[in-house]
Amino acid sequence: PVAQESADAVRPGRLAARLCRADRWMSENGGDEFDARLTKLRRDISDFVEDNKLDDRVARIMQNMHPIDVQKVMKISFPDDCRSPSGFVVAQIRKAESEAGRPKDYRWDGRSFSEQSRDRGKRD
């Protein structure tokens, strides 16, 4: 039975069926709420980048960050004599990720707004 289970797990038809069930579960159990939160996060990042005249690079970095880190970065106030707002924000991003114990080049998987064990790791 164990060998059969692992063989079934790799069949494309089985995988598609599992993904369909997972999608159905998400839509029945808060998928819309998750999508709304994700949309709001994306909009908040876009507004933050636009309001502070940041580079597109900063926007791309922030889109791949864990939402907890994004919120920390967006709460930071800029110094009065900031010559490079984008550079300042990138430094704050790296600081927030380091303090949270994120691995180097971490990318949020978009699955959960809460922190999971996979969101932490060794940082080089």
N, C-alpha and C positions, 0 to 999 in steps of 0.2 A: 504493500500500500504506500509506503514512503517513497519508493522509487517511482511509482505511478504518479504520485502527487507532484514530485519535482519535474517529471516529464511533462505533465499537464501545464505546469506553471510557465513553461517556455513556448508553448504552442500559441501562435498568433491569435487564433480564434478565442482561446481561453483568456488571453491578455485583454483583447478587445471587450469581451464580456465583462471582465472584472472592472475595466475602466468605465464601461457603461453603467455598471452598478454603482461605482464610486461617484460618477457624475450625478446620477439620479439621487443618491443619498445626499450629496452636497446641496442640490437644488431643493430637496425636501427638508433638509436640516440646517438651513442657514447659509446656503451658497449665495443667495441674493444679498444677504447681509455682508458676507465676505467680499463679494464683488463691489458693493457700495463702499466699504471701507477702503478697498484697494483703489477705487476710482478717486475717492477723496484724498488719499495719500498722494497719488499721482498729480492731482490738481494742486495740492499744497506745495509739492516740490516745484512744480512749474511756476506757481506764483512767487515762491521764495527766490528762485533763480531770476525771474523777470524783475521783481522788485529791487533786487540787489545788483542787477546788471552783471550776472555771473556768466562764465563761459559755458558753452554747450557741454564741454567735457565734465564740468561739475554736475550738470543735470544728469548725464549718463551715469556718473559714479553714484549719485544719490538714488537713482532709480533701482540700482542693484544692491543697495544697503538694506540691512534689517530695519524695519520701521521704528524700533526703539531707538536705534542710533540716529535715524533721520530726525526724530523729534528732538533729541538732545542737541543736534547740530543747529536746527532751526531756532532754538531758544537762545543761542549765544548772540550777544550784542557785539556789533562791529566796533573796533577802536575808532576814535575820531580821525586819526591820521593814517588810515588804512590805504596804502598805495596800490595794493593788489587784492581786491576782495576775493577773487577766485582762489588765489594762493592761500589766503587766510582761511577760507572755508575748507579747502583740501587738507590743510594742517589740522583743523578742528575735526574733520572726518577721520583722519588717521588716529587722532588722539581718542576719539569716542570709540572707535573700533578696538584700539589697543586696550583701553580701560575695560571694555566688555569682554576681552579675551578672545576676540575673533581671530581666526587664522589669517595670515597674509593673503591678499587677493580674494578674500571671502566674497561670495555672491549669495544674496538671499534667494532661497528657492521659491518664494512666493506661496508657500503652503500654509503658514501660520503666522499670526501677528504676535503670538507669545514666543518666548525663547525656548528652544529645544536643546538637547545635549549636542546635537549635530552642529549647532550654531557657535559652538566654542571649540577651540583647538589650539594647537601650538602656533605661535606667531614667530616668524623668523626675524 
